[in-house]
Amino acid sequence: MRMTAATHLIRKRPVNLSLNEALVAQAKTYTSNLSATLEVLLAEYVAAQQQARQSRQLAADACAQDWNAVHAKVGSFADEHSTL
């Protein structure tokens, strides 16, 4: 995700994070704006999690659709064992 002009218009608020002090010191050697860097990385993480959730949902939907097709064609095993 890139920082764009529109990104800067989004309301921001301070948050408290507990981060490894040595890691923060190392990261500061690579970026002059740690907050912006963390925001980009967090946005990428959230997007990846949303994509993974969507993929799992699509797989579950396909499985249910396939099972429903089998049930419509063959019926249910339990149909042969009615307790009535």
Legacy VTK file of the C-alpha trace (Angstrom):
# vtk DataFile Version 3.0
C-alpha trace
ASCII
DATASET POLYDATA
POINTS 84 float
0.000 0.000 0.000
1.330 3.390 -0.910
0.936 6.562 1.054
-1.155 8.850 -1.147
-2.700 12.268 -0.724
-5.991 10.586 0.181
-4.247 8.562 2.884
-3.263 11.769 4.651
-6.914 12.910 4.778
-7.909 9.939 6.919
-8.421 10.779 10.587
-5.608 9.479 12.747
-5.320 9.026 16.471
-2.460 8.135 18.765
-2.290 4.585 20.095
-0.044 2.905 22.593
2.050 -0.009 21.396
4.535 -2.164 23.222
7.388 -2.885 20.845
10.818 -4.414 21.220
13.123 -1.465 21.936
16.051 -2.878 19.973
13.821 -3.609 16.993
12.450 -0.056 17.036
16.002 1.325 17.112
16.946 -0.830 14.119
13.789 0.155 12.220
14.529 3.851 12.750
17.742 3.411 10.766
15.611 2.471 7.755
12.753 4.962 8.042
12.372 8.535 9.129
8.660 8.024 9.840
8.111 4.899 11.886
4.384 5.595 12.306
3.804 5.770 8.554
5.875 2.640 7.976
3.936 0.702 10.620
0.655 1.983 9.200
1.552 0.713 5.719
2.642 -2.660 7.093
-0.516 -2.946 9.206
-2.705 -2.071 6.214
-0.966 -4.788 4.169
-1.499 -7.284 6.993
-5.201 -6.420 7.272
-5.645 -6.715 3.494
-3.938 -10.131 3.516
-6.151 -11.330 6.377
-9.273 -10.121 4.569
-8.165 -11.913 1.398
-7.491 -15.113 3.357
-10.926 -14.926 4.988
-12.567 -14.363 1.609
-10.673 -17.328 0.136
-11.784 -19.584 2.996
-15.376 -18.417 2.557
-15.274 -19.100 -1.193
-13.877 -22.586 -0.547
-16.591 -23.284 2.043
-19.283 -22.015 -0.335
-17.967 -24.256 -3.124
-17.894 -27.246 -0.775
-21.467 -26.615 0.346
-22.594 -26.201 -3.262
-20.912 -29.493 -4.245
-22.416 -31.306 -1.261
-25.872 -29.938 -2.062
-25.497 -31.168 -5.658
-24.564 -34.655 -4.433
-27.492 -34.626 -2.021
-29.894 -33.545 -4.773
-28.654 -36.303 -7.102
-28.115 -39.208 -4.700
-30.075 -38.263 -1.610
-28.993 -38.704 1.951
-27.699 -41.904 3.544
-30.000 -41.158 6.480
-33.060 -41.268 4.211
-32.852 -45.067 4.220
-32.895 -45.244 7.991
-36.052 -43.478 9.048
-37.078 -44.016 12.662
-40.772 -43.533 11.861
LINES 1 85
84 0 1 2 3 4 5 6 7 8 9 10 11 12 13 14 15 16 17 18 19 20 21 22 23 24 25 26 27 28 29 30 31 32 33 34 35 36 37 38 39 40 41 42 43 44 45 46 47 48 49 50 51 52 53 54 55 56 57 58 59 60 61 62 63 64 65 66 67 68 69 70 71 72 73 74 75 76 77 78 79 80 81 82 83
